[in-house]
Amino acid sequence: MNYQLDHEDIRNGIARLCAQFTGEYWRRCDRDRAYPTEFVAALTEGGFLGALIPEQYGGSGLPMSAAAAILEEIHRSGGNAGACHAQMYTMGTVLRHGSEAQKQQYLPGIADGSLRLQAFGVTEPSSGTDTTALRTAARRDGDRYIVNGQKLWTSRAEHSDLMLLLCRTTPREQVNKKTDGLSVLLVDMREARGSTLTVRPIRTMMNHATTEVFFDDMPVPAANLIGEEGNGFRYILSGMNAERILIAAECVGDAKWFIGKAAGYARERQVFGRAIGQNQGVQFPIARAYADMRAAELMLREAIRLYEQGENPGEEANLAKMLAADAAWAAGEACLQTHGGFGFAEEYDVERKYRETRLYQVAPISTNLILSYVAEHVLGLPRSY
Ligand SMILES: Cc1cc2nc3c(=O)[nH]c(=O)nc-3n(C[C@H](O)[C@H](O)[C@H](O)COP(=O)(O)OP(=O)(O)OC[C@H]3O[C@@H](n4cnc5c(N)ncnc54)[C@H](O)[C@@H]3O)c2cc1C
């Protein structure tokens, strides 16, 4: 895997940084379900998490391709950016739809890491895929909103100062379209935590720092409304392509890690007096995984190219996310199988990465919903839900 890649300097910088965080580091975090604080601090100090924030607000003002290169390299190195990737892109909603005053107030702190905007509260117990069925409600009360409800799978809420919250400001029965009446609030969790805001960690099959969050008459200043009241769903949707592109980059990174690890092991492991990689039964799944990864990577590049031209590449961003998640999963399968029994041992890191990459079949959007998007919006088939 030595073909020409973009942003070579950034990739080399990330590779050097990641070399300090070995498999042993990630295994320890995984075993203890601990937040990779040191890794996130190193990325923050290196300025990588402020990549997409324009220079006028203290960020590096880099293009999407650079952010994708950063996340891909983290995953290619065997690490996982899930602990902090949201710091890169959640701010996009504020950048695109926030007022100038909000941008001045929040973006410089997010860029230098002194303010963590890592929590994104959309999913609820009864509304995952069906986002507009969400029930968390914000009622206007003078110069503030009062929020009540619950979010589920709010990742990194324990490691975030701010949360971007999607909630209902007009009941579903009172709007013409179910996508209307939803609003985005920027919640300062530091003030509310422990009183009107309760955060409970959820243990998952991989180390992901995810939580459930309860709002109990939580006050939020009306000044923290992003954009116009009732238009929040559109604001959240407008950030989805960026998120899908960046998650696809992580999946391409995972696939590269699995392929490199599998090929390396297949060259070394001797069975019946020869390398197992000499058997085509072992070679072909790895070679196929490589082909799948390259195809996904091409679609990812196309999505990035269109995004950087200022287009809204819904089709390409969705396809890139799905193909890259599938490529990573297939590569994980090939890698685990190549390792035989050793693939199940913690010290090889294969089983950890295998658990980690499985998430992308479901979150942030499930494969079925991408197929449904393609069927409806690309192929013109009738809406199924
Ligand atoms: C570790 C983790 C971290 C997460 N982090 C966040 C976060 O930070 N913020 C946040 O807001 N959310 C987060 N999520 C939530 C994630 O976005 C949802 O889990 C995802 O959108 C699916 O929703 P659901 O779990 O409610 O599944 P459901 O909506 O209950 O769906 C269950 C299954 O049915 C399928 N399905 C449902 N409807 C249809 C249909 N019409 N056609 C075909 N198939 C269908 C789905 O594809 C899925 O496979 C996270 C989830 C996990 C597991």
The ligand as a MOL file (V3000), in Angstrom:
LIG
                    3D

  0  0  0     0  0            999 V3000
M  V30 BEGIN CTAB
M  V30 COUNTS 53 58 0 0 0
M  V30 BEGIN ATOM
M  V30 1 C -21.7820 3.6050 20.2530 0
M  V30 2 C -22.8120 4.5420 19.6950 0
M  V30 3 C -22.5600 5.9100 19.6840 0
M  V30 4 C -23.5300 6.7900 19.2340 0
M  V30 5 N -23.3110 8.1540 19.3310 0
M  V30 6 C -24.3370 9.0010 19.0940 0
M  V30 7 C -24.2160 10.3950 19.4000 0
M  V30 8 O -23.1440 10.8820 19.8320 0
M  V30 9 N -25.2960 11.2020 19.2200 0
M  V30 10 C -26.4770 10.7060 18.7620 0
M  V30 11 O -27.4220 11.5040 18.6190 0
M  V30 12 N -26.6250 9.3940 18.4430 0
M  V30 13 C -25.6000 8.5330 18.6180 0
M  V30 14 N -25.7510 7.1920 18.3440 0
M  V30 15 C -27.0400 6.7040 17.8750 0
M  V30 16 C -27.0420 6.1980 16.4540 0
M  V30 17 O -27.0320 7.2800 15.5690 0
M  V30 18 C -28.2820 5.3070 16.3170 0
M  V30 19 O -28.0410 4.1190 17.0710 0
M  V30 20 C -28.6100 5.0010 14.8970 0
M  V30 21 O -29.0390 6.1550 14.2390 0
M  V30 22 C -29.7140 3.9270 14.7980 0
M  V30 23 O -30.8040 4.2630 15.6160 0
M  V30 24 P -31.3850 3.1890 16.6670 0
M  V30 25 O -30.2630 2.6330 17.4300 0
M  V30 26 O -32.4900 3.8150 17.4470 0
M  V30 27 O -31.9790 2.0570 15.7680 0
M  V30 28 P -33.4840 1.9000 15.2770 0
M  V30 29 O -33.9770 3.1810 14.6910 0
M  V30 30 O -34.2820 1.3020 16.3900 0
M  V30 31 O -33.2960 0.8220 14.1310 0
M  V30 32 C -32.9730 -0.5480 14.4260 0
M  V30 33 C -32.6110 -1.2520 13.1310 0
M  V30 34 O -33.7270 -1.2100 12.2350 0
M  V30 35 C -33.3390 -0.6540 10.9860 0
M  V30 36 N -34.4230 0.1830 10.4560 0
M  V30 37 C -35.1850 1.0920 11.1310 0
M  V30 38 N -36.0800 1.6580 10.3050 0
M  V30 39 C -35.8750 1.1130 9.0750 0
M  V30 40 C -36.4670 1.2990 7.7860 0
M  V30 41 N -37.4470 2.1690 7.5860 0
M  V30 42 N -35.9940 0.5580 6.7650 0
M  V30 43 C -35.0150 -0.3490 6.9400 0
M  V30 44 N -34.3940 -0.5560 8.1400 0
M  V30 45 C -34.8180 0.1610 9.1820 0
M  V30 46 C -32.1020 0.1920 11.2560 0
M  V30 47 O -31.2990 0.2770 10.1160 0
M  V30 48 C -31.4360 -0.5710 12.4050 0
M  V30 49 O -30.5500 -1.5240 11.8840 0
M  V30 50 C -24.7600 6.2780 18.7400 0
M  V30 51 C -24.9900 4.8970 18.7110 0
M  V30 52 C -24.0500 4.0330 19.2000 0
M  V30 53 C -24.3570 2.5670 19.2070 0
M  V30 END ATOM
M  V30 BEGIN BOND
M  V30 1 1 1 2
M  V30 2 1 2 3
M  V30 3 2 2 52
M  V30 4 2 3 4
M  V30 5 1 4 5
M  V30 6 1 4 50
M  V30 7 2 5 6
M  V30 8 1 6 7
M  V30 9 1 6 13
M  V30 10 2 7 8
M  V30 11 1 7 9
M  V30 12 1 9 10
M  V30 13 2 10 11
M  V30 14 1 10 12
M  V30 15 2 12 13
M  V30 16 1 13 14
M  V30 17 1 14 15
M  V30 18 1 14 50
M  V30 19 1 15 16
M  V30 20 1 16 17
M  V30 21 1 16 18
M  V30 22 1 18 19
M  V30 23 1 18 20
M  V30 24 1 20 21
M  V30 25 1 20 22
M  V30 26 1 22 23
M  V30 27 1 23 24
M  V30 28 2 24 25
M  V30 29 1 24 26
M  V30 30 1 24 27
M  V30 31 1 27 28
M  V30 32 2 28 29
M  V30 33 1 28 30
M  V30 34 1 28 31
M  V30 35 1 31 32
M  V30 36 1 32 33
M  V30 37 1 33 34
M  V30 38 1 33 48
M  V30 39 1 34 35
M  V30 40 1 35 36
M  V30 41 1 35 46
M  V30 42 1 36 37
M  V30 43 1 36 45
M  V30 44 2 37 38
M  V30 45 1 38 39
M  V30 46 1 39 40
M  V30 47 2 39 45
M  V30 48 1 40 41
M  V30 49 2 40 42
M  V30 50 1 42 43
M  V30 51 2 43 44
M  V30 52 1 44 45
M  V30 53 1 46 47
M  V30 54 1 46 48
M  V30 55 1 48 49
M  V30 56 2 50 51
M  V30 57 1 51 52
M  V30 58 1 52 53
M  V30 END BOND
M  V30 END CTAB
M  END
